[in-house]
Amino acid sequence: MTYRTAWQQALYGPDGFYRRERPAAHFRTSVHASELFGQAIARLARQIGADRVTDIAAGSGELGRVLRAEGLQVVEIELDDQLPARLTGLVVANEWLDNVPCELAEWDEDGVPRYLTADLTLGDVVQGNDLQWLQQWWPGEPGDRAEIGLSRDEAWAAVVARLDHGVAVAIDYGHTADDRPPYGTLTGFRGGRECEPVLDGSCDITAHVALDSLAAAVGGEIHTQRAMLTQLGVSAQRPPLDLATNDSAAYLAALSAAGEAAELLDPSGLGGFGWVVSHSPASNGSFSER
């Protein structure tokens, strides 16, 4: 069994992690960090003239609650839900693709990439489209390990292909050719802490997204979360001290918001996430032009 097959079962099988656990109890995303994130997504929707947001991997609906409070319609997609045949408006996938299982490969002593099995031993030689993906996006040397991002590219391309009019945004932690980790990024999360990825359904299993291959697959643009949220009005600037004298409650609220914004914008944390932004042909433009 390849690692991808075992990973799929560990997350989404009958006894998989996402079948029996509440993800928010195990890891923290931008949605959980602050409502400022959802409010920024709402502003993005209004900027592109959308009154509907499709939230892929909606979890417990935290983003949807903020968006509905902002007056937007929300379609939430979770495990057993099928994507609509056609999509319009704003489509957001926040930390979805890192949980789309992919094949793992390791280069043997002869420099030949081989699939990793469920017990992380070397299996068959990587061939076909997987090999082409490695050669283009993640070449390696003996002992190196990589996550083959083809399954993520195909999953996101299937979403963008449904987009009749609007914008699709995939948000995730990731890397590009300039900073590929030589031994991959596979890891697990349990109870709010990083852990060894165990294939028994007891923990989340995740790996970073190859943002450049993802963008190329859909003709998208790569931005950092810090840049996008700043452009959408999220600021970590502290309130003026004289506000503390004039309106202490307002000062404390503004100070708290600045702290939440700082977490969302932190370049070494959530602010370093990548946003791959794709436009439908009818949208005819890039985000920077809007």
N, C-alpha and C positions, 0 to 999 in steps of 0.2 A: 504494500500500500504506500503510495507517495504521501509526503507530508501534507500536501494540499488536501487530499481526500480525508485524511485523519483530522486535519484542522477544521474542515467543513463539518464533519460529524461532531467534533468537540464543541463547536459554537452553536450549530443549528440543527443537529440531530435530535431525536426524541428526548434524550436526556442532556441535551447541550446547554451550555452556559446561558444563552439567550432565551432558552425555553423555561428556565427555572429561577433566574436571578434578575434583580432590578439593577440595570447598569449603573444608575446614579449612586448606588451603594458601593461601587467598586472603583470608579474613576470620575474625574472632574473635567468637564468640557467648558468651553466658553459660555454655553447656555446656562450652565450651573453657576459660573463665576459671577455673572451680573446680568440684570435685565437690560443693561446698556447695549449688550450684544444684540438682543432681539430688537431693540428700538432702532439700532443702526440698520439691521436687515429690513425693517419696515421703511426706513428712509430710502434705502436702495430700491425697494419695490416702487415707492412713489416716484423716484427719479426716472425710472424706466416706464412709468405710466401703468403699472400693474396694480390690480386690486385683489389678486390671488397669489398666494405663495404655496408651493408644493414642498413639503418638508419630508425628505427621504431619510429613513432611519430616525423617526421622530421620537423614539424612546417613550418616555412617560408624558410627552406633550408639553414640555417646559417652554420650548420656543413658540409653539402654537398659542399658548396662553398669552404671551406677550404680544404676538402679532394680532390676535383677535382684539386685545385691548386697544390696539392702535387702529382698529377699524378695518382690518384686512380679512378676507376669506382665506381659510387654511385647509389644505388637503394633506392629511398625515398618512405617510406610507410606513408600515412596519412589516414584521416578518412574513406574515401570510397574505399580505395585501399585494395586489397586482398594480403595477403602474398603469394609469390610463393610457389608451392607445395614442392619444394626442395630448400635448401639454401646452399651456400658454401662461404668460405672466412670469413670475420669478420662481425658479426651482433651486432649492438649496439642499445640499448633502453635507451636513456637518459631521465630520469624523465617521463617515460611513465606509469609505474605500479602504481604510486601514484594516477594517474587519472583513473585507472581501478576501477569502483565502486565495493564495497564489502558490505556485510551485517554488520550491527552494532548490538551488543548485550549488554544487561545490566542485571546484576544479581539482582533479586528481593530480598525482605526482607527475603525470605526463602533460598536464595542462589541458586536459579534456574535461569539459563541464558535464557533471552527472547529476541526475535528480537525487535529492535526499529522500530517504524513506521515513516512515513515521518514527522510527527509532534513531533518526539522524545518521544513518549509515549511507554509504554511497550505493546508488542503484544504477538504473539504465543511463546510457549516454543521452544527453539532451539533444533533441532533433527538431526539425520542422520549424514552425512559427516561433516556438520557444527559443530555439537556437538563434534564429534571426533577431529576435528581440534582444537577447543577451549580446550578440555581436554589435548591435547598433547602440544599445543603451547602457550596458553594464559589462564590458569585457573584463576578464579577470586573469589571474595567474594561479599557479599551483597553491592550494591551501585557501584561496579566497572563497567566500560564500556570497550568494546573492539571492534576492527575492525577484522572481521573474514577474514583472508587472503587467504582463499581457492580459490577465484576467481582470485587473482593475481598469485597464484601458478599454477593454471590450464592454465592461459593465457600464462605464460612464458614457461611452459612445452610444450605447443603446438608449440611455436617458436623453442625451442631446439630440439624437435622431428623432425623438418624439416631439421636439420643441417646434411648434408651428410659428409662434411669435413670442419673443421674450428673451430672458437671460437665464442661463444655468450656471450655478456656482458650486464647485466642489471645494470644500475647506478641509484641510488635513495637515498633519505634520508630515514632512517629506524631505526629499533631497533632489539634487540635479547632478549632472555629470561632473560638475566641479567639486562636489563634496560627497560622493558615494562612500559609504563606510565599507572598508574592505572585507568585513566579516558579517555584513548584513545588520538588520535591526530587529529581528524577531524577539519578542518579549511577551510577558504576561502581566496582568493586573488582577489583584485580589484584595478586597477590603481596603481599597484606597492606596495600596502600595504595589510597587513593581515587584514581580516575582518571576521565577522560572516558568516558561510556558509548558504547562502539563496538559496532555491531550485526553483528559478524563471528564471534561465539562465543568471543572471546579474553578476555572479562572478564565478571564478574557484573554484571548490571544490576538496579537496585533503586530503589524509591521509597517514601517513608514512607506509613503507613496512616492514613486518616481514621478515627480511633478512634471518634468520636461517631456517624458514620453506620453503622459496623460494629456498635456496640452497639445502635443503634436497630433494625437489621435483624434482630437475634436476641433482643431484649429482655435484653441483657446489661448488666453493670455495669463501669465503667471504674475501675481502680485503677492506681497506679504500681507498678513493680517494687519500688521501695524499701519502700513500705508493705506489700506482700504478703510479701516475703521477711522483713521485720522481724517481721511477725505469725507467720511460720512458723519463727521461731527463729534466723534468720541475724543475727549481731551482729559489728560491727567493733571491739568494745571490746578494747583491748589487755590482755593478761594481767598480773596483778600482778607487780611487779618481784621480790618475794621468792621467786616461783616459780623465777626464774633461779638463785637460790642453792640452793634445795632440790632442784630437778629441772630441770637446764638443757635436757635433751632435750625435756621436756614444754613448757618455756617457748618454745623455738624453734618447736616445732610449733604452739603456740597463737598465736604471733606471726605465723607464716606464714598461718594460717587467718584471722586478723584482717585481714591485708593483702588476701587473696582476697575476703573479705567486703566490704571497703571498695570494691573495684572493682565488685562486684555491686550495691552500694547507692548508688554515686555518682550523685547527682541530675543531674549534667551528662553522664553516660554511661549505663551499663547500668541504673542505678537509675531513670533517667528514662523507661525503656520503659513502654509501657502494657500492662496485662493486661485483656483483655475477658473477663469471667467470665460464663458462661451456664449455667443449670440446666435440667435436664429438668423437665417438669411434675411428675413423680413425686418430684423432689427437694424441691420446695415450700419454697424459702427462698433467702436470699442468703448469700454467704460470711460476711458480718459477723455473721450470726446463729449461726454454727456454732462 
